[in-house]
Amino acid sequence: MIRDQLLPKIDEFMRSHLCNWDNKVIDIQEKTKEMAFLSSLKQIAGIESGSITQTFMSEFFKLVLGTLSLPINLPSTNYNRGCQARKNIISMLRQLIEERRASKEIQHDMLGLLLNGDENRHKLTDEQIMDQIITILYSGYETVSTTSMMAVKYLCDHPRVLEELRNEHLAIRERKRPEDPIDWNDFKSLCFTRAVINETSRLATIVNGVLRKTTQDMELNGYVIPQGWRIYVYTREINYDPRLYPEPFSFNPWRWLDKSLETQNYNFIFGGGSRQCPGKELGVAEISTFLHYFVTRYRWEEVGGEKLMKFPRVEAPNGLHLRVSTY
């Protein structure tokens, strides 16, 4: 599905989203938030940028903030705004579903697949479809946007890495006409780009841990964890363990060129075990395509010297501003 349907849509969106940034000061945190949300919305429901997307995006950001707030449901609290935002989102999605059914036009996006569930054994109700859409949007939004922002930050701080990455992408553009999109073979050839994404995800840990439940008694370092206990694996500390990653606080994408590192049983960047992130390759494709057009079109430098937070979540509280010029 990524190869034939989603990658062409991602490429088309990134070309449009990253145009006209030259000779401007931009907040890359806001730009990547918009990028991650609007790209996902286009893939899920085929919605192009417009008034409805801006309204949807505003409500979605309130929902995200509400889920990260104390559950105090009083007027003017972030939690209360998040609850109201979810109601507004449900209303917009319900209207979208009704319009899609009324048109009787079959569209090959995620919403189309969910609506055409009559062919499947398990037909979803409208409420389940709307929950699925919100879940998919929420699951991929912050990971893609924040990883993209931090990749730009690390590339700015490490010119040698930027040069290597840019050369990889310029080699692709040299084989193509300006209007030609990235195809599947191009995406699979981006070995160093994938290494940059993995190293960014390791250093700027966005998902701090994974939840699991023991299905039987198990022993770990001399301690017995009883069956049925819930376990929180704190992946942030694993990502900084010098026994696993030499010089763990150094940004070194080259370490990931050893293909075995991605398959090690201590690598939890995209989860672990039988429940790895189902959107892993889609997220990597989005970030790779974003970086492709960003580094081949632009140069940039930081302005403002804003500080970054990495705990409890990775963010730039006052934004991360860049002065962008044509490459």
HURAZI-V519657 format. One record per residue. N is the residue number from 0. RES is the residue in three letters. D_FIRST is the distance of its C-alpha to the first C-alpha in whole Angstrom. Layout:
BEGIN
N|RES|D_FIRST + N|RES|D_FIRST
END
This chain:
BEGIN
0|MET|0 + 1|ILE|4 + 2|ARG|5 + 3|ASP|6 + 4|GLN|5 + 5|LEU|6 + 6|LEU|8 + 7|PRO|11 + 8|LYS|11 + 9|ILE|12 + 10|ASP|14 + 11|GLU|16 + 12|PHE|17 + 13|MET|18 + 14|ARG|20 + 15|SER|22 + 16|HIS|22 + 17|LEU|24 + 18|CYS|26 + 19|ASN|30 + 20|TRP|31 + 21|ASP|33 + 22|ASN|37 + 23|LYS|36 + 24|VAL|36 + 25|ILE|33 + 26|ASP|32 + 27|ILE|29 + 28|GLN|29 + 29|GLU|29 + 30|LYS|26 + 31|THR|24 + 32|LYS|24 + 33|GLU|23 + 34|MET|20 + 35|ALA|19 + 36|PHE|19 + 37|LEU|19 + 38|SER|16 + 39|SER|14 + 40|LEU|16 + 41|LYS|15 + 42|GLN|11 + 43|ILE|12 + 44|ALA|15 + 45|GLY|15 + 46|ILE|18 + 47|GLU|20 + 48|SER|23 + 49|GLY|26 + 50|SER|28 + 51|ILE|26 + 52|THR|24 + 53|GLN|27 + 54|THR|29 + 55|PHE|25 + 56|MET|25 + 57|SER|29 + 58|GLU|29 + 59|PHE|26 + 60|PHE|28 + 61|LYS|31 + 62|LEU|29 + 63|VAL|27 + 64|LEU|31 + 65|GLY|32 + 66|THR|30 + 67|LEU|32 + 68|SER|35 + 69|LEU|38 + 70|PRO|38 + 71|ILE|41 + 72|ASN|40 + 73|LEU|43 + 74|PRO|43 + 75|SER|42 + 76|THR|40 + 77|ASN|37 + 78|TYR|36 + 79|ASN|37 + 80|ARG|36 + 81|GLY|32 + 82|CYS|33 + 83|GLN|34 + 84|ALA|31 + 85|ARG|29 + 86|LYS|31 + 87|ASN|30 + 88|ILE|26 + 89|ILE|27 + 90|SER|29 + 91|MET|26 + 92|LEU|23 + 93|ARG|25 + 94|GLN|26 + 95|LEU|23 + 96|ILE|22 + 97|GLU|25 + 98|GLU|25 + 99|ARG|21 + 100|ARG|23 + 101|ALA|26 + 102|SER|24 + 103|LYS|23 + 104|GLU|20 + 105|ILE|16 + 106|GLN|14 + 107|HIS|10 + 108|ASP|10 + 109|MET|10 + 110|LEU|14 + 111|GLY|13 + 112|LEU|12 + 113|LEU|14 + 114|LEU|17 + 115|ASN|16 + 116|GLY|17 + 117|ASP|20 + 118|GLU|18 + 119|ASN|18 + 120|ARG|21 + 121|HIS|21 + 122|LYS|21 + 123|LEU|21 + 124|THR|24 + 125|ASP|23 + 126|GLU|25 + 127|GLN|22 + 128|ILE|19 + 129|MET|21 + 130|ASP|21 + 131|GLN|18 + 132|ILE|17 + 133|ILE|20 + 134|THR|19 + 135|ILE|16 + 136|LEU|17 + 137|TYR|20 + 138|SER|18 + 139|GLY|17 + 140|TYR|19 + 141|GLU|22 + 142|THR|21 + 143|VAL|19 + 144|SER|22 + 145|THR|24 + 146|THR|23 + 147|SER|23 + 148|MET|26 + 149|MET|28 + 150|ALA|26 + 151|VAL|28 + 152|LYS|31 + 153|TYR|31 + 154|LEU|30 + 155|CYS|33 + 156|ASP|35 + 157|HIS|35 + 158|PRO|35 + 159|ARG|35 + 160|VAL|31 + 161|LEU|30 + 162|GLU|32 + 163|GLU|30 + 164|LEU|26 + 165|ARG|27 + 166|ASN|28 + 167|GLU|25 + 168|HIS|23 + 169|LEU|26 + 170|ALA|26 + 171|ILE|22 + 172|ARG|24 + 173|GLU|27 + 174|ARG|25 + 175|LYS|23 + 176|ARG|25 + 177|PRO|25 + 178|GLU|23 + 179|ASP|20 + 180|PRO|17 + 181|ILE|15 + 182|ASP|13 + 183|TRP|11 + 184|ASN|15 + 185|ASP|16 + 186|PHE|14 + 187|LYS|15 + 188|SER|18 + 189|LEU|19 + 190|CYS|21 + 191|PHE|24 + 192|THR|21 + 193|ARG|20 + 194|ALA|23 + 195|VAL|24 + 196|ILE|22 + 197|ASN|23 + 198|GLU|26 + 199|THR|26 + 200|SER|24 + 201|ARG|27 + 202|LEU|30 + 203|ALA|29 + 204|THR|28 + 205|ILE|26 + 206|VAL|25 + 207|ASN|29 + 208|GLY|28 + 209|VAL|27 + 210|LEU|28 + 211|ARG|29 + 212|LYS|31 + 213|THR|34 + 214|THR|33 + 215|GLN|37 + 216|ASP|39 + 217|MET|38 + 218|GLU|41 + 219|LEU|40 + 220|ASN|42 + 221|GLY|45 + 222|TYR|44 + 223|VAL|43 + 224|ILE|40 + 225|PRO|41 + 226|GLN|38 + 227|GLY|37 + 228|TRP|37 + 229|ARG|34 + 230|ILE|34 + 231|TYR|32 + 232|VAL|31 + 233|TYR|32 + 234|THR|30 + 235|ARG|31 + 236|GLU|34 + 237|ILE|32 + 238|ASN|31 + 239|TYR|34 + 240|ASP|36 + 241|PRO|38 + 242|ARG|38 + 243|LEU|34 + 244|TYR|34 + 245|PRO|37 + 246|GLU|38 + 247|PRO|35 + 248|PHE|36 + 249|SER|36 + 250|PHE|33 + 251|ASN|32 + 252|PRO|28 + 253|TRP|30 + 254|ARG|30 + 255|TRP|26 + 256|LEU|26 + 257|ASP|28 + 258|LYS|24 + 259|SER|26 + 260|LEU|26 + 261|GLU|23 + 262|THR|23 + 263|GLN|27 + 264|ASN|27 + 265|TYR|29 + 266|ASN|26 + 267|PHE|25 + 268|ILE|23 + 269|PHE|20 + 270|GLY|22 + 271|GLY|23 + 272|GLY|23 + 273|SER|21 + 274|ARG|20 + 275|GLN|18 + 276|CYS|16 + 277|PRO|13 + 278|GLY|12 + 279|LYS|13 + 280|GLU|11 + 281|LEU|10 + 282|GLY|13 + 283|VAL|14 + 284|ALA|12 + 285|GLU|14 + 286|ILE|17 + 287|SER|17 + 288|THR|16 + 289|PHE|19 + 290|LEU|21 + 291|HIS|21 + 292|TYR|22 + 293|PHE|25 + 294|VAL|26 + 295|THR|27 + 296|ARG|28 + 297|TYR|30 + 298|ARG|33 + 299|TRP|34 + 300|GLU|37 + 301|GLU|37 + 302|VAL|40 + 303|GLY|41 + 304|GLY|41 + 305|GLU|39 + 306|LYS|39 + 307|LEU|36 + 308|MET|36 + 309|LYS|34 + 310|PHE|35 + 311|PRO|34 + 312|ARG|31 + 313|VAL|30 + 314|GLU|31 + 315|ALA|34 + 316|PRO|36 + 317|ASN|38 + 318|GLY|35 + 319|LEU|34 + 320|HIS|35 + 321|LEU|35 + 322|ARG|36 + 323|VAL|34 + 324|SER|35 + 325|THR|34 + 326|TYR|33
END
